[in-house]
Amino acid sequence: MGVLDQLKTVLGTKEESRYGYRCMNCQNTFKSREEHMARVSCQMCGSNNVRGIA
Ligand SMILES: [Zn+2]
């Protein structure tokens, strides 16, 4: 594993990664490759009030 791959792992930018989220505002569920929910916003309403789901 090269330095760049390690950096991608740390930053959670691997394209094949998918994380499920539920919006607490509109109950929409969606997937994102962003693993940090603090940086995820709802794809329906744009709210940042989302929770990770398995
Ligand atoms: Zn929403």
mmCIF file of the protein (N, C-alpha, C, O) and its ligand, coordinates in Angstrom:
data_MODEL
# 
_entry.id   MODEL 
# 
loop_
_entity.id 
_entity.type 
_entity.pdbx_number_of_molecules 
1 polymer     1 
2 non-polymer 1 
# 
_entity_poly.entity_id                      1 
_entity_poly.type                           'polypeptide(L)' 
_entity_poly.nstd_linkage                   no 
_entity_poly.nstd_monomer                   no 
_entity_poly.pdbx_seq_one_letter_code       MGVLDQLKTVLGTKEESRYGYRCMNCQNTFKSREEHMARVSCQMCGSNNVRGIA 
_entity_poly.pdbx_seq_one_letter_code_can   MGVLDQLKTVLGTKEESRYGYRCMNCQNTFKSREEHMARVSCQMCGSNNVRGIA 
_entity_poly.pdbx_strand_id                 A 
# 
loop_
_entity_poly_seq.entity_id 
_entity_poly_seq.num 
_entity_poly_seq.mon_id 
_entity_poly_seq.hetero 
1 1  MET n 
1 2  GLY n 
1 3  VAL n 
1 4  LEU n 
1 5  ASP n 
1 6  GLN n 
1 7  LEU n 
1 8  LYS n 
1 9  THR n 
1 10 VAL n 
1 11 LEU n 
1 12 GLY n 
1 13 THR n 
1 14 LYS n 
1 15 GLU n 
1 16 GLU n 
1 17 SER n 
1 18 ARG n 
1 19 TYR n 
1 20 GLY n 
1 21 TYR n 
1 22 ARG n 
1 23 CYS n 
1 24 MET n 
1 25 ASN n 
1 26 CYS n 
1 27 GLN n 
1 28 ASN n 
1 29 THR n 
1 30 PHE n 
1 31 LYS n 
1 32 SER n 
1 33 ARG n 
1 34 GLU n 
1 35 GLU n 
1 36 HIS n 
1 37 MET n 
1 38 ALA n 
1 39 ARG n 
1 40 VAL n 
1 41 SER n 
1 42 CYS n 
1 43 GLN n 
1 44 MET n 
1 45 CYS n 
1 46 GLY n 
1 47 SER n 
1 48 ASN n 
1 49 ASN n 
1 50 VAL n 
1 51 ARG n 
1 52 GLY n 
1 53 ILE n 
1 54 ALA n 
# 
loop_
_struct_asym.id 
_struct_asym.entity_id 
A 1 
B 2 
# 
loop_
_chem_comp.id 
_chem_comp.type 
_chem_comp.mon_nstd_flag 
ALA 'L-peptide linking' y 
ARG 'L-peptide linking' y 
ASN 'L-peptide linking' y 
ASP 'L-peptide linking' y 
CYS 'L-peptide linking' y 
GLN 'L-peptide linking' y 
GLU 'L-peptide linking' y 
GLY 'peptide linking'   y 
HIS 'L-peptide linking' y 
ILE 'L-peptide linking' y 
LEU 'L-peptide linking' y 
LYS 'L-peptide linking' y 
MET 'L-peptide linking' y 
PHE 'L-peptide linking' y 
SER 'L-peptide linking' y 
THR 'L-peptide linking' y 
TYR 'L-peptide linking' y 
VAL 'L-peptide linking' y 
ZN  non-polymer         . 
# 
_pdbx_entity_nonpoly.entity_id   2 
_pdbx_entity_nonpoly.name        ? 
_pdbx_entity_nonpoly.comp_id     ZN 
# 
_pdbx_nonpoly_scheme.asym_id         B 
_pdbx_nonpoly_scheme.entity_id       2 
_pdbx_nonpoly_scheme.mon_id          ZN 
_pdbx_nonpoly_scheme.ndb_seq_num     1 
_pdbx_nonpoly_scheme.pdb_seq_num     101 
_pdbx_nonpoly_scheme.auth_seq_num    101 
_pdbx_nonpoly_scheme.pdb_mon_id      ZN 
_pdbx_nonpoly_scheme.auth_mon_id     ZN 
_pdbx_nonpoly_scheme.pdb_strand_id   A 
_pdbx_nonpoly_scheme.pdb_ins_code    . 
# 
loop_
_atom_site.group_PDB 
_atom_site.id 
_atom_site.type_symbol 
_atom_site.label_atom_id 
_atom_site.label_alt_id 
_atom_site.label_comp_id 
_atom_site.label_asym_id 
_atom_site.label_entity_id 
_atom_site.label_seq_id 
_atom_site.pdbx_PDB_ins_code 
_atom_site.Cartn_x 
_atom_site.Cartn_y 
_atom_site.Cartn_z 
_atom_site.occupancy 
_atom_site.B_iso_or_equiv 
_atom_site.pdbx_formal_charge 
_atom_site.auth_seq_id 
_atom_site.auth_comp_id 
_atom_site.auth_asym_id 
_atom_site.auth_atom_id 
_atom_site.pdbx_PDB_model_num 
ATOM   1   N  N  . MET A 1 1  ? 0.848   -1.205 0.000  1.00 0.00 ? 1   MET A N  1 
ATOM   2   C  CA . MET A 1 1  ? 0.000   0.000  0.000  1.00 0.00 ? 1   MET A CA 1 
ATOM   3   C  C  . MET A 1 1  ? 0.874   1.242  0.000  1.00 0.00 ? 1   MET A C  1 
ATOM   4   O  O  . MET A 1 1  ? 1.753   1.389  0.849  1.00 0.00 ? 1   MET A O  1 
ATOM   5   N  N  . GLY A 1 2  ? 0.636   2.129  -0.942 1.00 0.00 ? 2   GLY A N  1 
ATOM   6   C  CA . GLY A 1 2  ? 1.432   3.342  -1.036 1.00 0.00 ? 2   GLY A CA 1 
ATOM   7   C  C  . GLY A 1 2  ? 0.919   4.428  -0.114 1.00 0.00 ? 2   GLY A C  1 
ATOM   8   O  O  . GLY A 1 2  ? -0.134  4.294  0.508  1.00 0.00 ? 2   GLY A O  1 
ATOM   9   N  N  . VAL A 1 3  ? 1.667   5.485  -0.040 1.00 0.00 ? 3   VAL A N  1 
ATOM   10  C  CA . VAL A 1 3  ? 1.294   6.612  0.814  1.00 0.00 ? 3   VAL A CA 1 
ATOM   11  C  C  . VAL A 1 3  ? -0.057  7.186  0.397  1.00 0.00 ? 3   VAL A C  1 
ATOM   12  O  O  . VAL A 1 3  ? -0.878  7.545  1.241  1.00 0.00 ? 3   VAL A O  1 
ATOM   13  N  N  . LEU A 1 4  ? -0.279  7.268  -0.921 1.00 0.00 ? 4   LEU A N  1 
ATOM   14  C  CA . LEU A 1 4  ? -1.535  7.853  -1.406 1.00 0.00 ? 4   LEU A CA 1 
ATOM   15  C  C  . LEU A 1 4  ? -2.740  7.000  -0.993 1.00 0.00 ? 4   LEU A C  1 
ATOM   16  O  O  . LEU A 1 4  ? -3.788  7.533  -0.628 1.00 0.00 ? 4   LEU A O  1 
ATOM   17  N  N  . ASP A 1 5  ? -2.581  5.669  -1.054 1.00 0.00 ? 5   ASP A N  1 
ATOM   18  C  CA . ASP A 1 5  ? -3.666  4.785  -0.647 1.00 0.00 ? 5   ASP A CA 1 
ATOM   19  C  C  . ASP A 1 5  ? -3.960  4.928  0.841  1.00 0.00 ? 5   ASP A C  1 
ATOM   20  O  O  . ASP A 1 5  ? -5.118  4.912  1.259  1.00 0.00 ? 5   ASP A O  1 
ATOM   21  N  N  . GLN A 1 6  ? -2.905  5.067  1.635  1.00 0.00 ? 6   GLN A N  1 
ATOM   22  C  CA . GLN A 1 6  ? -3.093  5.253  3.069  1.00 0.00 ? 6   GLN A CA 1 
ATOM   23  C  C  . GLN A 1 6  ? -3.839  6.554  3.332  1.00 0.00 ? 6   GLN A C  1 
ATOM   24  O  O  . GLN A 1 6  ? -4.717  6.615  4.193  1.00 0.00 ? 6   GLN A O  1 
ATOM   25  N  N  . LEU A 1 7  ? -3.488  7.579  2.593  1.00 0.00 ? 7   LEU A N  1 
ATOM   26  C  CA . LEU A 1 7  ? -4.138  8.883  2.762  1.00 0.00 ? 7   LEU A CA 1 
ATOM   27  C  C  . LEU A 1 7  ? -5.621  8.778  2.405  1.00 0.00 ? 7   LEU A C  1 
ATOM   28  O  O  . LEU A 1 7  ? -6.470  9.330  3.105  1.00 0.00 ? 7   LEU A O  1 
ATOM   29  N  N  . LYS A 1 8  ? -5.930  8.075  1.323  1.00 0.00 ? 8   LYS A N  1 
ATOM   30  C  CA . LYS A 1 8  ? -7.325  7.894  0.922  1.00 0.00 ? 8   LYS A CA 1 
ATOM   31  C  C  . LYS A 1 8  ? -8.106  7.160  2.007  1.00 0.00 ? 8   LYS A C  1 
ATOM   32  O  O  . LYS A 1 8  ? -9.257  7.493  2.286  1.00 0.00 ? 8   LYS A O  1 
ATOM   33  N  N  . THR A 1 9  ? -7.468  6.155  2.619  1.00 0.00 ? 9   THR A N  1 
ATOM   34  C  CA . THR A 1 9  ? -8.135  5.405  3.680  1.00 0.00 ? 9   THR A CA 1 
ATOM   35  C  C  . THR A 1 9  ? -8.444  6.321  4.855  1.00 0.00 ? 9   THR A C  1 
ATOM   36  O  O  . THR A 1 9  ? -9.541  6.266  5.410  1.00 0.00 ? 9   THR A O  1 
ATOM   37  N  N  . VAL A 1 10 ? -7.509  7.146  5.231  1.00 0.00 ? 10  VAL A N  1 
ATOM   38  C  CA . VAL A 1 10 ? -7.692  8.067  6.350  1.00 0.00 ? 10  VAL A CA 1 
ATOM   39  C  C  . VAL A 1 10 ? -8.815  9.058  6.052  1.00 0.00 ? 10  VAL A C  1 
ATOM   40  O  O  . VAL A 1 10 ? -9.626  9.372  6.923  1.00 0.00 ? 10  VAL A O  1 
ATOM   41  N  N  . LEU A 1 11 ? -8.852  9.538  4.833  1.00 0.00 ? 11  LEU A N  1 
ATOM   42  C  CA . LEU A 1 11 ? -9.833  10.545 4.458  1.00 0.00 ? 11  LEU A CA 1 
ATOM   43  C  C  . LEU A 1 11 ? -11.185 9.946  4.067  1.00 0.00 ? 11  LEU A C  1 
ATOM   44  O  O  . LEU A 1 11 ? -12.158 10.679 3.892  1.00 0.00 ? 11  LEU A O  1 
ATOM   45  N  N  . GLY A 1 12 ? -11.250 8.628  3.930  1.00 0.00 ? 12  GLY A N  1 
ATOM   46  C  CA . GLY A 1 12 ? -12.509 7.977  3.598  1.00 0.00 ? 12  GLY A CA 1 
ATOM   47  C  C  . GLY A 1 12 ? -12.997 8.300  2.201  1.00 0.00 ? 12  GLY A C  1 
ATOM   48  O  O  . GLY A 1 12 ? -14.194 8.488  1.985  1.00 0.00 ? 12  GLY A O  1 
ATOM   49  N  N  . THR A 1 13 ? -12.086 8.366  1.259  1.00 0.00 ? 13  THR A N  1 
ATOM   50  C  CA . THR A 1 13 ? -12.464 8.770  -0.090 1.00 0.00 ? 13  THR A CA 1 
ATOM   51  C  C  . THR A 1 13 ? -12.445 7.600  -1.075 1.00 0.00 ? 13  THR A C  1 
ATOM   52  O  O  . THR A 1 13 ? -12.502 7.804  -2.288 1.00 0.00 ? 13  THR A O  1 
ATOM   53  N  N  . LYS A 1 14 ? -12.367 6.386  -0.557 1.00 0.00 ? 14  LYS A N  1 
ATOM   54  C  CA . LYS A 1 14 ? -12.374 5.247  -1.467 1.00 0.00 ? 14  LYS A CA 1 
ATOM   55  C  C  . LYS A 1 14 ? -13.706 5.182  -2.195 1.00 0.00 ? 14  LYS A C  1 
ATOM   56  O  O  . LYS A 1 14 ? -14.763 5.146  -1.564 1.00 0.00 ? 14  LYS A O  1 
ATOM   57  N  N  . GLU A 1 15 ? -13.658 5.166  -3.503 1.00 0.00 ? 15  GLU A N  1 
ATOM   58  C  CA . GLU A 1 15 ? -14.867 5.258  -4.321 1.00 0.00 ? 15  GLU A CA 1 
ATOM   59  C  C  . GLU A 1 15 ? -15.834 4.107  -4.057 1.00 0.00 ? 15  GLU A C  1 
ATOM   60  O  O  . GLU A 1 15 ? -17.047 4.287  -4.162 1.00 0.00 ? 15  GLU A O  1 
ATOM   61  N  N  . GLU A 1 16 ? -15.314 2.930  -3.717 1.00 0.00 ? 16  GLU A N  1 
ATOM   62  C  CA . GLU A 1 16 ? -16.194 1.770  -3.565 1.00 0.00 ? 16  GLU A CA 1 
ATOM   63  C  C  . GLU A 1 16 ? -16.895 1.749  -2.216 1.00 0.00 ? 16  GLU A C  1 
ATOM   64  O  O  . GLU A 1 16 ? -17.779 0.923  -1.986 1.00 0.00 ? 16  GLU A O  1 
ATOM   65  N  N  . SER A 1 17 ? -16.511 2.641  -1.336 1.00 0.00 ? 17  SER A N  1 
ATOM   66  C  CA . SER A 1 17 ? -17.142 2.671  -0.021 1.00 0.00 ? 17  SER A CA 1 
ATOM   67  C  C  . SER A 1 17 ? -18.520 3.316  -0.097 1.00 0.00 ? 17  SER A C  1 
ATOM   68  O  O  . SER A 1 17 ? -18.703 4.348  -0.743 1.00 0.00 ? 17  SER A O  1 
ATOM   69  N  N  . ARG A 1 18 ? -19.484 2.693  0.571  1.00 0.00 ? 18  ARG A N  1 
ATOM   70  C  CA . ARG A 1 18 ? -20.829 3.259  0.618  1.00 0.00 ? 18  ARG A CA 1 
ATOM   71  C  C  . ARG A 1 18 ? -21.338 3.151  2.046  1.00 0.00 ? 18  ARG A C  1 
ATOM   72  O  O  . ARG A 1 18 ? -21.265 2.091  2.667  1.00 0.00 ? 18  ARG A O  1 
ATOM   73  N  N  . TYR A 1 19 ? -21.851 4.252  2.552  1.00 0.00 ? 19  TYR A N  1 
ATOM   74  C  CA . TYR A 1 19 ? -22.355 4.288  3.909  1.00 0.00 ? 19  TYR A CA 1 
ATOM   75  C  C  . TYR A 1 19 ? -23.810 4.744  3.878  1.00 0.00 ? 19  TYR A C  1 
ATOM   76  O  O  . TYR A 1 19 ? -24.166 5.709  3.201  1.00 0.00 ? 19  TYR A O  1 
ATOM   77  N  N  . GLY A 1 20 ? -24.639 4.023  4.629  1.00 0.00 ? 20  GLY A N  1 
ATOM   78  C  CA . GLY A 1 20 ? -26.058 4.370  4.662  1.00 0.00 ? 20  GLY A CA 1 
ATOM   79  C  C  . GLY A 1 20 ? -26.340 5.432  5.714  1.00 0.00 ? 20  GLY A C  1 
ATOM   80  O  O  . GLY A 1 20 ? -25.759 5.412  6.799  1.00 0.00 ? 20  GLY A O  1 
ATOM   81  N  N  . TYR A 1 21 ? -27.235 6.357  5.387  1.00 0.00 ? 21  TYR A N  1 
ATOM   82  C  CA . TYR A 1 21 ? -27.619 7.422  6.309  1.00 0.00 ? 21  TYR A CA 1 
ATOM   83  C  C  . TYR A 1 21 ? -29.125 7.622  6.276  1.00 0.00 ? 21  TYR A C  1 
ATOM   84  O  O  . TYR A 1 21 ? -29.781 7.380  5.263  1.00 0.00 ? 21  TYR A O  1 
ATOM   85  N  N  . ARG A 1 22 ? -29.661 8.070  7.413  1.00 0.00 ? 22  ARG A N  1 
ATOM   86  C  CA . ARG A 1 22 ? -31.057 8.450  7.472  1.00 0.00 ? 22  ARG A CA 1 
ATOM   87  C  C  . ARG A 1 22 ? -31.140 9.893  7.931  1.00 0.00 ? 22  ARG A C  1 
ATOM   88  O  O  . ARG A 1 22 ? -30.497 10.287 8.904  1.00 0.00 ? 22  ARG A O  1 
ATOM   89  N  N  . CYS A 1 23 ? -31.940 10.675 7.221  1.00 0.00 ? 23  CYS A N  1 
ATOM   90  C  CA . CYS A 1 23 ? -32.147 12.066 7.589  1.00 0.00 ? 23  CYS A CA 1 
ATOM   91  C  C  . CYS A 1 23 ? -33.156 12.145 8.733  1.00 0.00 ? 23  CYS A C  1 
ATOM   92  O  O  . CYS A 1 23 ? -34.254 11.598 8.631  1.00 0.00 ? 23  CYS A O  1 
ATOM   93  N  N  . MET A 1 24 ? -32.790 12.821 9.817  1.00 0.00 ? 24  MET A N  1 
ATOM   94  C  CA . MET A 1 24 ? -33.681 12.972 10.959 1.00 0.00 ? 24  MET A CA 1 
ATOM   95  C  C  . MET A 1 24 ? -34.727 14.053 10.710 1.00 0.00 ? 24  MET A C  1 
ATOM   96  O  O  . MET A 1 24 ? -35.685 14.181 11.473 1.00 0.00 ? 24  MET A O  1 
ATOM   97  N  N  . ASN A 1 25 ? -34.548 14.822 9.656  1.00 0.00 ? 25  ASN A N  1 
ATOM   98  C  CA . ASN A 1 25 ? -35.483 15.905 9.329  1.00 0.00 ? 25  ASN A CA 1 
ATOM   99  C  C  . ASN A 1 25 ? -36.642 15.413 8.474  1.00 0.00 ? 25  ASN A C  1 
ATOM   100 O  O  . ASN A 1 25 ? -37.799 15.706 8.776  1.00 0.00 ? 25  ASN A O  1 
ATOM   101 N  N  . CYS A 1 26 ? -36.346 14.663 7.403  1.00 0.00 ? 26  CYS A N  1 
ATOM   102 C  CA . CYS A 1 26 ? -37.390 14.221 6.470  1.00 0.00 ? 26  CYS A CA 1 
ATOM   103 C  C  . CYS A 1 26 ? -37.481 12.700 6.368  1.00 0.00 ? 26  CYS A C  1 
ATOM   104 O  O  . CYS A 1 26 ? -38.288 12.183 5.595  1.00 0.00 ? 26  CYS A O  1 
ATOM   105 N  N  . GLN A 1 27 ? -36.666 11.977 7.136  1.00 0.00 ? 27  GLN A N  1 
ATOM   106 C  CA . GLN A 1 27 ? -36.682 10.504 7.182  1.00 0.00 ? 27  GLN A CA 1 
ATOM   107 C  C  . GLN A 1 27 ? -36.188 9.867  5.886  1.00 0.00 ? 27  GLN A C  1 
ATOM   108 O  O  . GLN A 1 27 ? -36.292 8.653  5.715  1.00 0.00 ? 27  GLN A O  1 
ATOM   109 N  N  . ASN A 1 28 ? -35.663 10.658 4.994  1.00 0.00 ? 28  ASN A N  1 
ATOM   110 C  CA . ASN A 1 28 ? -35.079 10.088 3.789  1.00 0.00 ? 28  ASN A CA 1 
ATOM   111 C  C  . ASN A 1 28 ? -33.879 9.218  4.151  1.00 0.00 ? 28  ASN A C  1 
ATOM   112 O  O  . ASN A 1 28 ? -33.087 9.575  5.023  1.00 0.00 ? 28  ASN A O  1 
ATOM   113 N  N  . THR A 1 29 ? -33.748 8.071  3.474  1.00 0.00 ? 29  THR A N  1 
ATOM   114 C  CA . THR A 1 29 ? -32.548 7.265  3.626  1.00 0.00 ? 29  THR A CA 1 
ATOM   115 C  C  . THR A 1 29 ? -31.776 7.292  2.319  1.00 0.00 ? 29  THR A C  1 
ATOM   116 O  O  . THR A 1 29 ? -32.354 7.234  1.234  1.00 0.00 ? 29  THR A O  1 
ATOM   117 N  N  . PHE A 1 30 ? -30.483 7.379  2.444  1.00 0.00 ? 30  PHE A N  1 
ATOM   118 C  CA . PHE A 1 30 ? -29.652 7.471  1.251  1.00 0.00 ? 30  PHE A CA 1 
ATOM   119 C  C  . PHE A 1 30 ? -28.275 6.928  1.565  1.00 0.00 ? 30  PHE A C  1 
ATOM   120 O  O  . PHE A 1 30 ? -27.944 6.676  2.724  1.00 0.00 ? 30  PHE A O  1 
ATOM   121 N  N  . LYS A 1 31 ? -27.482 6.751  0.539  1.00 0.00 ? 31  LYS A N  1 
ATOM   122 C  CA . LYS A 1 31 ? -26.121 6.273  0.724  1.00 0.00 ? 31  LYS A CA 1 
ATOM   123 C  C  . LYS A 1 31 ? -25.137 7.320  0.233  1.00 0.00 ? 31  LYS A C  1 
ATOM   124 O  O  . LYS A 1 31 ? -25.404 8.087  -0.692 1.00 0.00 ? 31  LYS A O  1 
ATOM   125 N  N  . SER A 1 32 ? -23.989 7.316  0.894  1.00 0.00 ? 32  SER A N  1 
ATOM   126 C  CA . SER A 1 32 ? -22.938 8.252  0.518  1.00 0.00 ? 32  SER A CA 1 
ATOM   127 C  C  . SER A 1 32 ? -21.600 7.550  0.649  1.00 0.00 ? 32  SER A C  1 
ATOM   128 O  O  . SER A 1 32 ? -21.460 6.620  1.444  1.00 0.00 ? 32  SER A O  1 
ATOM   129 N  N  . ARG A 1 33 ? -20.622 7.985  -0.118 1.00 0.00 ? 33  ARG A N  1 
ATOM   130 C  CA . ARG A 1 33 ? -19.292 7.443  0.096  1.00 0.00 ? 33  ARG A CA 1 
ATOM   131 C  C  . ARG A 1 33 ? -18.569 8.201  1.200  1.00 0.00 ? 33  ARG A C  1 
ATOM   132 O  O  . ARG A 1 33 ? -17.431 7.874  1.537  1.00 0.00 ? 33  ARG A O  1 
ATOM   133 N  N  . GLU A 1 34 ? -19.214 9.195  1.756  1.00 0.00 ? 34  GLU A N  1 
ATOM   134 C  CA . GLU A 1 34 ? -18.640 9.947  2.865  1.00 0.00 ? 34  GLU A CA 1 
ATOM   135 C  C  . GLU A 1 34 ? -18.936 9.207  4.166  1.00 0.00 ? 34  GLU A C  1 
ATOM   136 O  O  . GLU A 1 34 ? -20.098 9.008  4.520  1.00 0.00 ? 34  GLU A O  1 
ATOM   137 N  N  . GLU A 1 35 ? -17.877 8.798  4.881  1.00 0.00 ? 35  GLU A N  1 
ATOM   138 C  CA . GLU A 1 35 ? -18.098 7.996  6.084  1.00 0.00 ? 35  GLU A CA 1 
ATOM   139 C  C  . GLU A 1 35 ? -18.270 8.846  7.336  1.00 0.00 ? 35  GLU A C  1 
ATOM   140 O  O  . GLU A 1 35 ? -18.666 8.326  8.379  1.00 0.00 ? 35  GLU A O  1 
ATOM   141 N  N  . HIS A 1 36 ? -17.982 10.134 7.257  1.00 0.00 ? 36  HIS A N  1 
ATOM   142 C  CA . HIS A 1 36 ? -18.104 10.997 8.426  1.00 0.00 ? 36  HIS A CA 1 
ATOM   143 C  C  . HIS A 1 36 ? -19.426 11.756 8.348  1.00 0.00 ? 36  HIS A C  1 
ATOM   144 O  O  . HIS A 1 36 ? -19.594 12.639 7.508  1.00 0.00 ? 36  HIS A O  1 
ATOM   145 N  N  . MET A 1 37 ? -20.360 11.407 9.228  1.00 0.00 ? 37  MET A N  1 
ATOM   146 C  CA . MET A 1 37 ? -21.708 11.975 9.108  1.00 0.00 ? 37  MET A CA 1 
ATOM   147 C  C  . MET A 1 37 ? -21.719 13.486 9.286  1.00 0.00 ? 37  MET A C  1 
ATOM   148 O  O  . MET A 1 37 ? -22.646 14.159 8.837  1.00 0.00 ? 37  MET A O  1 
ATOM   149 N  N  . ALA A 1 38 ? -20.691 14.021 9.938  1.00 0.00 ? 38  ALA A N  1 
ATOM   150 C  CA . ALA A 1 38 ? -20.617 15.473 10.106 1.00 0.00 ? 38  ALA A CA 1 
ATOM   151 C  C  . ALA A 1 38 ? -20.463 16.196 8.767  1.00 0.00 ? 38  ALA A C  1 
ATOM   152 O  O  . ALA A 1 38 ? -20.753 17.387 8.650  1.00 0.00 ? 38  ALA A O  1 
ATOM   153 N  N  . ARG A 1 39 ? -20.002 15.452 7.764  1.00 0.00 ? 39  ARG A N  1 
ATOM   154 C  CA . ARG A 1 39 ? -19.800 16.066 6.453  1.00 0.00 ? 39  ARG A CA 1 
ATOM   155 C  C  . ARG A 1 39 ? -20.875 15.654 5.457  1.00 0.00 ? 39  ARG A C  1 
ATOM   156 O  O  . ARG A 1 39 ? -20.795 15.983 4.274  1.00 0.00 ? 39  ARG A O  1 
ATOM   157 N  N  . VAL A 1 40 ? -21.895 14.922 5.948  1.00 0.00 ? 40  VAL A N  1 
ATOM   158 C  CA . VAL A 1 40 ? -22.961 14.443 5.074  1.00 0.00 ? 40  VAL A CA 1 
ATOM   159 C  C  . VAL A 1 40 ? -24.205 15.303 5.249  1.00 0.00 ? 40  VAL A C  1 
ATOM   160 O  O  . VAL A 1 40 ? -24.602 15.614 6.373  1.00 0.00 ? 40  VAL A O  1 
ATOM   161 N  N  . SER A 1 41 ? -24.816 15.683 4.136  1.00 0.00 ? 41  SER A N  1 
ATOM   162 C  CA . SER A 1 41 ? -26.096 16.373 4.192  1.00 0.00 ? 41  SER A CA 1 
ATOM   163 C  C  . SER A 1 41 ? -27.124 15.571 3.394  1.00 0.00 ? 41  SER A C  1 
ATOM   164 O  O  . SER A 1 41 ? -26.784 14.872 2.439  1.00 0.00 ? 41  SER A O  1 
ATOM   165 N  N  . CYS A 1 42 ? -28.371 15.686 3.801  1.00 0.00 ? 42  CYS A N  1 
ATOM   166 C  CA . CYS A 1 42 ? -29.459 14.941 3.167  1.00 0.00 ? 42  CYS A CA 1 
ATOM   167 C  C  . CYS A 1 42 ? -29.564 15.312 1.690  1.00 0.00 ? 42  CYS A C  1 
ATOM   168 O  O  . CYS A 1 42 ? -29.489 16.482 1.315  1.00 0.00 ? 42  CYS A O  1 
ATOM   169 N  N  . GLN A 1 43 ? -29.740 14.278 0.860  1.00 0.00 ? 43  GLN A N  1 
ATOM   170 C  CA . GLN A 1 43 ? -29.843 14.525 -0.581 1.00 0.00 ? 43  GLN A CA 1 
ATOM   171 C  C  . GLN A 1 43 ? -31.231 15.031 -0.968 1.00 0.00 ? 43  GLN A C  1 
ATOM   172 O  O  . GLN A 1 43 ? -31.427 15.511 -2.084 1.00 0.00 ? 43  GLN A O  1 
ATOM   173 N  N  . MET A 1 44 ? -32.198 14.926 -0.048 1.00 0.00 ? 44  MET A N  1 
ATOM   174 C  CA . MET A 1 44 ? -33.555 15.399 -0.324 1.00 0.00 ? 44  MET A CA 1 
ATOM   175 C  C  . MET A 1 44 ? -33.757 16.834 0.156  1.00 0.00 ? 44  MET A C  1 
ATOM   176 O  O  . MET A 1 44 ? -34.216 17.687 -0.604 1.00 0.00 ? 44  MET A O  1 
ATOM   177 N  N  . CYS A 1 45 ? -33.413 17.099 1.418  1.00 0.00 ? 45  CYS A N  1 
ATOM   178 C  CA . CYS A 1 45 ? -33.736 18.398 2.000  1.00 0.00 ? 45  CYS A CA 1 
ATOM   179 C  C  . CYS A 1 45 ? -32.494 19.213 2.362  1.00 0.00 ? 45  CYS A C  1 
ATOM   180 O  O  . CYS A 1 45 ? -32.607 20.389 2.706  1.00 0.00 ? 45  CYS A O  1 
ATOM   181 N  N  . GLY A 1 46 ? -31.321 18.604 2.289  1.00 0.00 ? 46  GLY A N  1 
ATOM   182 C  CA . GLY A 1 46 ? -30.099 19.341 2.563  1.00 0.00 ? 46  GLY A CA 1 
ATOM   183 C  C  . GLY A 1 46 ? -29.746 19.475 4.027  1.00 0.00 ? 46  GLY A C  1 
ATOM   184 O  O  . GLY A 1 46 ? -28.752 20.114 4.371  1.00 0.00 ? 46  GLY A O  1 
ATOM   185 N  N  . SER A 1 47 ? -30.560 18.872 4.906  1.00 0.00 ? 47  SER A N  1 
ATOM   186 C  CA . SER A 1 47 ? -30.292 18.955 6.333  1.00 0.00 ? 47  SER A CA 1 
ATOM   187 C  C  . SER A 1 47 ? -28.998 18.229 6.701  1.00 0.00 ? 47  SER A C  1 
ATOM   188 O  O  . SER A 1 47 ? -28.652 17.215 6.095  1.00 0.00 ? 47  SER A O  1 
ATOM   189 N  N  . ASN A 1 48 ? -28.295 18.754 7.692  1.00 0.00 ? 48  ASN A N  1 
ATOM   190 C  CA . ASN A 1 48 ? -27.111 18.078 8.208  1.00 0.00 ? 48  ASN A CA 1 
ATOM   191 C  C  . ASN A 1 48 ? -27.458 17.150 9.378  1.00 0.00 ? 48  ASN A C  1 
ATOM   192 O  O  . ASN A 1 48 ? -26.567 16.529 9.957  1.00 0.00 ? 48  ASN A O  1 
ATOM   193 N  N  . ASN A 1 49 ? -28.724 17.055 9.723  1.00 0.00 ? 49  ASN A N  1 
ATOM   194 C  CA . ASN A 1 49 ? -29.152 16.232 10.844 1.00 0.00 ? 49  ASN A CA 1 
ATOM   195 C  C  . ASN A 1 49 ? -29.390 14.806 10.371 1.00 0.00 ? 49  ASN A C  1 
ATOM   196 O  O  . ASN A 1 49 ? -30.531 14.376 10.205 1.00 0.00 ? 49  ASN A O  1 
ATOM   197 N  N  . VAL A 1 50 ? -28.289 14.075 10.154 1.00 0.00 ? 50  VAL A N  1 
ATOM   198 C  CA . VAL A 1 50 ? -28.374 12.720 9.640  1.00 0.00 ? 50  VAL A CA 1 
ATOM   199 C  C  . VAL A 1 50 ? -27.728 11.749 10.615 1.00 0.00 ? 50  VAL A C  1 
ATOM   200 O  O  . VAL A 1 50 ? -26.852 12.117 11.397 1.00 0.00 ? 50  VAL A O  1 
ATOM   201 N  N  . ARG A 1 51 ? -28.173 10.519 10.554 1.00 0.00 ? 51  ARG A N  1 
ATOM   202 C  CA . ARG A 1 51 ? -27.614 9.446  11.367 1.00 0.00 ? 51  ARG A CA 1 
ATOM   203 C  C  . ARG A 1 51 ? -27.152 8.320  10.477 1.00 0.00 ? 51  ARG A C  1 
ATOM   204 O  O  . ARG A 1 51 ? -27.789 8.004  9.472  1.00 0.00 ? 51  ARG A O  1 
ATOM   205 N  N  . GLY A 1 52 ? -26.042 7.716  10.849 1.00 0.00 ? 52  GLY A N  1 
ATOM   206 C  CA . GLY A 1 52 ? -25.574 6.548  10.117 1.00 0.00 ? 52  GLY A CA 1 
ATOM   207 C  C  . GLY A 1 52 ? -26.453 5.342  10.393 1.00 0.00 ? 52  GLY A C  1 
ATOM   208 O  O  . GLY A 1 52 ? -26.879 5.132  11.528 1.00 0.00 ? 52  GLY A O  1 
ATOM   209 N  N  . ILE A 1 53 ? -26.727 4.556  9.377  1.00 0.00 ? 53  ILE A N  1 
ATOM   210 C  CA . ILE A 1 53 ? -27.452 3.294  9.538  1.00 0.00 ? 53  ILE A CA 1 
ATOM   211 C  C  . ILE A 1 53 ? -26.608 2.187  8.948  1.00 0.00 ? 53  ILE A C  1 
ATOM   212 O  O  . ILE A 1 53 ? -25.780 2.419  8.067  1.00 0.00 ? 53  ILE A O  1 
ATOM   213 N  N  . ALA A 1 54 ? -26.832 0.962  9.451  1.00 0.00 ? 54  ALA A N  1 
ATOM   214 C  CA . ALA A 1 54 ? -26.027 -0.154 8.988  1.00 0.00 ? 54  ALA A CA 1 
ATOM   215 C  C  . ALA A 1 54 ? -26.468 -0.653 7.663  1.00 0.00 ? 54  ALA A C  1 
ATOM   216 O  O  . ALA A 1 54 ? -25.884 -1.599 7.134  1.00 0.00 ? 54  ALA A O  1 
HETATM 217 ZN ZN . ZN  B 2 .  ? -33.787 15.238 4.637  1.00 0.00 2 101 ZN  A ZN 1 
# 
